[in-house]
Structures are given as structure tokens and as C-alpha cells.
Amino acid sequence: MRRIGAFGVGTYVRNVVRALAHLDTTNEYVLIGAAGRLREWEELPANFSPVAFTPEPSSPNYYLEFHRVLRRRACDVLHVPYLFYRPLFAPCPYVLTVHDLLAFFYPSLNGNGFNRALHSFLTRRALNNAAHIMAVSNFTRNELKRLYGIPAERIRVVYNAIDDRLARGHATLAERQTIAERYQVRYPFLLYAGNIQPHKNVGRIIEAFSALKSELQKEDRFGDLKLIIIGDELSQHPDLRRTVVRGGVQNDVRFLGFVPIDSLRIFYDVAKIFVFPSLYEGFGLPPLEAMAHGTPVVTSNVSSLPEVLGNAAVMVNPENVFEIMRALHRVLIDQPLRERMKERGYIQVQRFSWHNSAEQVLDVYRQVAQK
């Protein structure tokens, strides 16, 4: 398996492997990855074997060595945990997990026209040659059918769930004091956590927050409210800096960059609202993570988010700044609504379990191996 350290896919790999280790003591598992990232698998049962893999993906030797590892270990099934579009040339059947089809909707992520065309061709090839595909939501499954013509019987929906490190109860007073001291956060705040790509809609979050501050100022409420954005550094996104300045909220918006998961858990717990008006999500883990901490969520009414979050979030048109603002204002002020959202959020989170997901993954492995 690859990409253990990546944010979204890394959560998937880590939790699927650990859940499979609890479920299956019979089959042999070979975990292929960079040596440094394989250390966390040292405590797995004896039927799990980490194999350090050193070639760089751009190296001509990459595929030859990968092929040799699979043949040497006599692998029956290869699980590629994300939509890997490069040629695999695997000596055994492979299954793909598709988290999203972002590259289809945002082709500029793949460079110039030639690279985009090549990426599209290889993506279609990888999907068509897969023995089976696991989609992380019905939305993603339907998009695979609609955009790539993949037959429904070749796609199984296997939901994600929150990382167990983000489900360890509420933050203690000492933990709250930690972020107060380490990050100088001693005020009420709205929170966004995730990367800062165009589809994440962070610019409109800032615009909605600016409008919200103006509304609250008229009402003489929450004068010290801030917006905290956890993810990429602001220096990488000058357009967002301009949005902050244009909205007059230079002193009220903080970009914290990367935050370790133990601190992120506390931020989720302390935030007044988690705001996530994304334009596109294949699943959407961050709002579910916030719900696990009883934090109300304002999110989008598009893509997979209504499916994943159900009636536990307030949903808005992500392209309407004032609709986002009004939802934030309502959730911030309406305490009975906040309590209802808190309870619904706890219930919604329980619908998703890595144990259940791993059972389905294991079933796919068995089906493919028996063909």
C-alpha cells in the first residue's frame, strides 16, 4: 500500500489496515511502502508483512521492482488505495478505491493539454482494467457510472469513517489550555480544516465571515469572533490574502498551516461552528470529524455531503456567500438549534465504522481472488 502519510488517503490506509488486522488472522497481507512510513505497522499480527519500497515513482525501475515484489510474494490481489492512473502492469488482479473524481472536474490540476489528455486516458484505463472498484460514497459510485461508464456491478460502496485518533472523547481543560498557550487562541472562533484548493471554496468562507462580522457588530454580539483556517500556509495563496484584506478582516482571520492531529482534535472540540462549503467532495471527512466532537456544521448541499451528513448539518448553496453567512449567523445565535445539531451529529457519526468498511473490503478481496 502507498501514501500512508497523505492526509485523506493516509487516514483510509491506516484505518483499513488496522481494522483488517482485527478481522482477519488467516490471509497473508503484504504492506508495500516507504521504510519510514512502515514503522507504524510493526505491531500488526504476524500475517501482516511490511515491505520497504525505495524506488521513486518517476524512476524507470519503479514498476519493475514493484512487479518483482508482487511476484516474489505470490500476491493474489493488489489493493491500490486511491485512483492511481499510471500503468500498473500487475501480475495479479487489482482493486481500486476511488475517493473522488476531482481531476475530471478540475483538469487544470494535471497541467497542460497533453498531460491532461494523458491523465484522462490512463485514468480510464486503470478503471477499466480493475477487477473491482470500491467507491467511498453512492455519489462517487454514480459519477463513475456516469462519467466513465463503469457497470454498477463492478462498483461497491465502502464508506469512510473518522480516524480513531479523532474520536477520543472531548478535550479536557488542560488540552484547551494547550491550544491557548501554543497557538494563542483565547477567543471564540469558526473553524475550517482541510487543504486549500479551488473546490474547497475557502475564498467564500472568508467573504461570508466578513459579512457575518458586520452583522454581529450591528447586534453588538461576538465582537471577538475569529475565523481559523487549518491547512496550507497563507503564503501559498496570495488570492486569499487579498480576499482577507478586501473584507477588512485582517485581524480576525488566522491561517495556522499544518496542525498535528492531537491538536486538531482540540480545535474541533472548541470551535463554535465548523464551516465546510465545499464545491465538490467524494466523501467529506472533516465535517464528520467535527460532529464527533459535538460541533455544529455548516456545509454544502452538493456532491456527497448530503449523503454523508444527513440531517445533522445545516446545508447551503456553496456559491451563495450571503446564504453561507445567514446559516453561520443562525447556528451561532440559536442555542436550541445548536443542541439539536450536536445530538444529531453524534448519531450520524455512528453510521460509519472502519470495522464495517473493512468487512466489505475483505469480501471484495475474496471475490476477486476466487475468480
C-alpha positions in Angstrom: 0.0 0.0 0.0 1.1 3.5 -0.7 0.5 7.1 0.5 0.2 6.2 4.2 1.2 9.7 5.1 -1.2 11.6 2.9 -4.0 13.4 4.7 -7.1 11.9 3.2 -5.8 8.7 1.7 -3.5 8.2 4.7 -6.5 8.1 7.0 -8.1 5.5 4.8 -5.0 3.3 4.6 -4.2 3.5 8.3 -7.7 2.6 9.4 -8.4 -0.1 6.9 -5.2 -1.9 7.7 -5.8 -1.8 11.4 -9.4 -2.9 11.0 -8.3 -5.8 8.7 -5.8 -6.8 11.3 -8.5 -7.3 13.9 -10.8 -9.1 11.4 -8.5 -11.5 9.5 -5.9 -13.7 11.0 -5.9 -16.2 8.1 -4.9 -14.4 4.9 -1.4 -13.0 4.4 -1.0 -9.3 3.8 2.0 -7.5 2.2 2.2 -3.8 3.0 4.4 -2.1 0.4 5.6 1.4 1.2 8.5 3.8 2.1 10.6 2.5 5.0 9.9 5.4 7.3 6.2 5.1 6.9 6.1 1.4 7.6 7.2 1.7 11.2 3.7 2.2 12.5 2.9 -1.3 11.2 5.5 -3.0 13.4 2.8 -4.1 16.0 0.5 -5.7 13.5 -0.2 -9.5 13.6 2.2 -12.0 12.0 0.1 -12.3 8.9 0.9 -8.7 8.0 4.4 -8.2 6.4 5.7 -4.7 5.8 8.0 -4.5 2.7 10.1 -1.4 2.3 9.9 0.0 -1.2 12.6 2.6 -2.2 12.3 3.5 -5.9 10.8 6.9 -6.7 7.6 6.8 -8.7 9.4 8.7 -11.5 12.1 6.1 -11.7 12.1 3.6 -14.6 12.9 1.0 -12.0 9.7 1.7 -10.1 7.3 -0.5 -11.9 9.9 -3.3 -12.5 10.7 -3.5 -8.8 7.0 -3.3 -7.8 6.2 -6.1 -10.2 9.1 -8.2 -8.7 7.8 -7.7 -5.1 4.3 -8.8 -6.1 5.6 -11.9 -7.9 8.1 -12.8 -5.2 5.4 -12.7 -2.5 2.9 -14.5 -4.8 0.2 -11.9 -4.2 -3.3 -12.9 -5.3 -4.9 -9.5 -5.1 -3.4 -6.0 -5.2 -5.3 -3.2 -3.5 -4.5 0.3 -4.8 -6.0 2.6 -2.2 -6.6 5.6 -4.5 -7.2 6.2 -8.2 -3.7 5.5 -9.4 -3.7 6.5 -13.1 -0.2 5.3 -14.0 0.3 1.9 -15.7 0.3 -0.8 -13.1 1.4 -3.9 -15.0 0.5 -6.0 -12.0 1.0 -9.8 -12.2 -2.3 -10.3 -10.3 -5.8 -8.7 -10.3 -6.1 -5.3 -8.7 -8.9 -3.5 -6.9 -9.1 0.3 -6.7 -10.5 2.6 -4.1 -11.9 5.8 -5.7 -12.1 8.6 -3.2 -13.2 11.3 -5.7 -13.0 12.2 -9.4 -11.6 15.6 -8.7 -9.2 15.5 -11.7 -12.2 15.2 -14.1 -13.9 18.3 -12.7 -10.7 20.3 -12.2 -8.4 19.2 -15.1 -6.1 22.1 -14.6 -4.7 20.1 -11.6 -3.0 17.9 -14.2 -1.0 20.6 -16.1 -1.1 21.4 -19.8 -3.3 20.0 -22.5 -1.1 17.0 -23.3 -0.7 16.0 -19.7 -4.5 16.3 -19.1 -5.3 14.1 -22.1 -2.7 11.5 -21.0 -4.1 11.6 -17.4 -7.6 11.1 -18.7 -6.6 8.2 -20.9 -4.7 6.4 -18.2 -7.4 7.0 -15.6 -10.0 5.4 -17.8 -7.5 2.5 -18.5 -6.9 2.0 -14.7 -10.7 1.9 -14.0 -11.5 -0.4 -16.9 -8.7 -2.9 -16.0 -9.6 -3.0 -12.3 -11.0 -6.3 -11.2 -13.3 -4.4 -8.8 -13.8 -0.8 -7.7 -14.6 0.5 -4.3 -16.2 3.9 -4.1 -16.4 5.8 -0.9 -20.0 7.1 -1.4 -23.0 6.5 -3.6 -22.3 9.9 -5.1 -18.9 8.8 -6.3 -20.3 5.4 -7.5 -22.8 7.2 -9.6 -20.2 9.6 -11.0 -18.1 6.6 -12.0 -21.0 5.1 -13.9 -22.0 8.5 -15.5 -18.6 9.8 -16.5 -16.7 6.6 -17.2 -19.4 4.1 -18.0 -18.3 1.6 -15.3 -21.0 -1.0 -14.8 -22.8 -0.9 -11.5 -21.9 -4.5 -10.7 -18.2 -3.7 -10.7 -18.5 -0.9 -8.0 -19.1 -1.5 -4.3 -19.8 1.5 -2.0 -17.5 1.2 1.0 -17.8 4.3 3.2 -15.0 6.0 5.1 -15.2 6.7 8.8 -13.3 9.1 11.1 -9.8 8.3 12.3 -9.8 6.7 15.8 -7.4 9.4 17.0 -10.1 12.0 16.4 -12.8 10.1 18.4 -11.2 10.0 21.8 -13.7 12.0 23.8 -13.9 15.7 24.4 -10.9 18.0 25.1 -10.0 18.5 28.8 -9.4 21.8 30.4 -5.7 21.1 30.2 -5.9 20.4 26.5 -7.9 23.6 25.9 -5.2 25.4 27.8 -2.6 23.8 25.5 -4.0 25.5 22.3 -4.5 28.7 24.2 -0.8 28.8 25.0 0.7 27.1 21.9 -1.5 28.9 19.3 -2.6 31.9 21.3 -6.3 31.0 20.8 -8.3 32.6 23.6 -11.4 33.7 21.8 -14.5 32.1 20.1 -13.8 31.0 16.6 -15.3 29.4 13.5 -13.1 26.6 12.0 -12.2 25.3 8.6 -9.8 22.4 8.3 -8.6 20.8 5.1 -6.4 21.7 2.1 -6.9 25.0 0.2 -7.7 24.0 -3.3 -10.2 25.9 -5.5 -13.0 23.4 -4.9 -12.7 23.9 -1.1 -14.3 27.3 -1.6 -12.2 29.0 1.1 -12.5 32.4 -0.5 -16.2 32.4 0.0 -15.7 31.3 3.6 -13.7 34.4 4.2 -16.3 36.6 2.4 -19.1 35.1 4.4 -17.2 35.6 7.6 -16.6 39.2 6.8 -20.3 39.7 6.2 -21.0 37.9 9.4 -18.7 40.2 11.4 -20.5 43.2 10.1 -23.9 41.7 11.1 -22.7 40.8 14.5 -21.2 44.3 15.0 -24.7 45.8 14.4 -26.1 43.5 17.1 -23.2 44.0 19.5 -22.6 40.3 19.7 -19.4 38.1 19.4 -17.2 41.1 18.9 -14.1 38.9 19.4 -15.1 36.1 17.0 -12.3 34.9 14.7 -12.0 32.5 11.7 -9.3 29.9 12.0 -8.2 28.1 8.8 -6.1 24.9 9.3 -4.4 23.6 6.2 -2.0 25.2 3.7 0.1 28.2 4.6 -1.4 31.6 3.5 1.9 32.5 1.7 1.0 29.8 -0.9 -2.3 31.6 -1.7 -2.0 35.3 -2.3 -5.5 35.4 -3.7 -6.8 34.6 -0.2 -4.7 37.2 1.3 -6.3 39.8 -1.0 -9.8 38.4 0.0 -8.9 38.9 3.7 -7.8 42.5 3.1 -10.7 43.3 0.8 -13.1 42.1 3.5 -11.4 44.1 6.2 -10.8 41.1 8.5 -7.0 41.1 8.6 -7.1 40.9 12.4 -9.8 38.3 12.6 -8.7 35.5 10.1 -5.8 33.2 11.1 -4.1 30.7 8.9 -2.4 28.1 11.1 -1.0 25.9 8.4 -0.4 22.3 9.4 -1.6 21.2 12.8 -0.8 17.8 14.4 -3.8 15.5 14.8 -3.7 15.7 18.6 -4.1 19.5 18.4 -6.6 19.3 15.5 -8.9 17.2 17.8 -8.9 20.0 20.3 -9.6 22.7 17.7 -12.6 20.6 16.5 -13.8 20.4 20.1 -13.5 24.1 20.9 -14.8 25.6 17.7 -18.2 27.3 17.7 -19.0 26.1 14.2 -17.2 24.0 11.6 -17.7 25.6 8.2 -17.2 23.5 5.1 -19.0 24.9 2.0 -17.0 22.7 -0.4 -18.0 22.7 -4.1 -17.0 19.0 -4.5 -16.3 16.1 -2.2 -16.1 12.4 -2.9 -16.9 11.7 0.8 -16.0 14.6 3.1 -14.4 13.5 6.3 -13.7 16.8 8.1 -17.3 17.8 8.9 -17.9 14.2 10.2 -14.8 14.6 12.4 -16.2 17.9 13.8 -19.6 16.2 14.5 -17.8 13.6 16.6 -16.9 16.5 18.9 -20.4 17.9 19.1 -19.5 20.9 16.9 -22.3 22.2 14.7 -21.5 22.0 11.0 -22.5 24.4 8.1 -21.7 22.7 4.8 -22.8 22.4 1.2 -25.9 20.9 -0.3 -23.9 19.4 -3.2 -21.9 16.3 -4.2 -21.5 13.6 -1.4 -22.1 15.9 1.6 -25.9 15.5 1.9 -25.4 11.7 1.7 -22.7 11.6 4.4 -24.0 14.2 6.8 -27.8 13.6 6.5 -29.9 15.9 8.7 -27.1 16.6 11.2 -25.7 19.7 9.4 -27.1 23.0 8.1 -26.7 22.9 4.3 -26.3 25.8 2.0 -25.7 26.7 -1.6 -21.9 26.9 -1.6 -21.8 29.6 -4.3 -24.0 32.0 -2.4 -21.9 34.0 0.1 -24.9 35.5 1.9 -26.6 32.1 2.3 -23.5 30.9 4.0 -23.4 34.0 6.2 -27.0 33.6 7.2 -26.5 30.0 8.1 -23.5 30.8 10.2 -25.4 33.6 12.0 -28.3 31.3 12.7 -26.2 28.5 14.1 -24.1 30.8 16.1 -27.1 32.5 17.8 -29.7 29.8 18.1 -28.8 27.7 21.1 -31.7 25.2 20.8 -30.6 24.6 17.2 -27.0 24.1 18.3 -28.2 21.4 20.8 -30.2 19.6 18.2 -27.3 19.6 15.8 -25.0 18.3 18.5 -27.2 15.3 19.2 -27.8 14.6 15.5 -24.1 14.8 14.8 -23.3 12.1 17.4 -25.9 9.8 15.8 -24.7 10.5 12.3 -21.1 9.7 13.1 -22.1 6.3 14.4 -23.4 5.3 10.9 -19.8 4.9 9.7 -17.4 2.4 11.1 -13.9 1.2 9.9 -14.9 -2.3 11.1 -17.9 -2.4 8.8 -15.9 -1.0 6.0 -13.0 -3.5 6.4 -15.5 -6.3 6.3 -16.6 -5.2 2.9 -13.1 -4.7 1.7 -12.2 -8.2 2.8 -15.3 -9.5 1.0 -14.1 -7.8 -2.2 -10.6 -9.4 -1.8 -12.2 -12.8 -1.5 -14.4 -12.4 -4.5 -11.6 -11.2 -6.7 -9.2 -13.9 -5.5 -11.7 -16.6 -6.3 -12.3 -15.5 -9.9 
